[in-house]
Amino acid sequence: MITLYSVSKSGLHQLDGSADLSSALWIDLHAPTPDEEAAIERALGIDIPTREEMREIEESSRIYEEYGALVMTAVIIAGVSEKRPVRSEVGFVLTPEHLVTVRYSDPLPFKTFQQKCSRKPADHGSSDLLFMSLVEQIVARIADVLEKVTTDLDGVATDIFQEEGVAAKDDTNKTQIDLQGVVRRLGRANGLQGKLRESLLSFSRVLSFTRQSAEAWLKPEVKTKARSLERDVTSLTEYAEHLAAQIGHLQEATFSLINIDQNRVIKVFSIAAVLFLPPTLVATMYGMNFKNMPELDWVFGYPFSIGLMILSALVPFFWLKRKGWL
């Protein structure tokens, strides 16, 4: 789908579908067909990267200059609000006259960008201003998602390291289920922050390439904003690395608690085996039924064997209790 935008004093406006493509300042291609890509290429005289080309991992295939246009591919995260974050490539083709975006997802920054342009239309009067403002919107969204990940991790840390007696007294099975839920939450947080780090890295390259390759025609305020965004991206990347370390620490703590719970269960079975082993030995001995066993003809033989089994169980019980193992 092709969506055309122009900028006026009142903000960003969507043009009619029959408008001349070359008259649009921003051309947004959302899941375009090959015919739509070909139409843009004919109208503007530039090459639009295909979805397969945007998926290339070589930097030379993602960021390059062709026919005077900057062709750049970055990674963007969509579906965070729906709790199904997915990574998707977005292509930017920047010329002094036009900005073309190619995407196959519908991330939030693209939905809210028109409102941003309406608040400050004077800051979006050219393709480079529009491009830098859109990147700024995307970076701001990444920062918001990182803050959400931080809040989630704080909640996980509270659940793991809270003082004894604060939470409700649950049985071992319930505790194990809660810890399994914590592992899943940490896994989701780790996957999300990994995608965010990849997105930040891609935009760091895009900003650096834009500032260096289009220096001749970029406006001074665009250059200033690009340098500021590069610093923001660097700081957010460092913060994402800090979150990765925190997630690793919480995962280790969670696995340790799971091991403690498992060891507690094994300890119970081990103590039960120690307690029941002597009575079992006594019962086995008197179950042999040899002919010359004097206790077989003794009136008190049965109560004696029962008492001996109880005594043999009590002795290791009190011994374990004295050692502090119970």
Beta strands, then each sheet from edge to edge (+ up, - down):
strand 1: 2-8
strand 2: 11-14
strand 3: 26-30
strand 4: 63-66
strand 5: 69-78
strand 6: 86-94
strand 7: 99-103
sheet 1: 2+ 1- 3+ 7+ 6- 5+ 4-
end
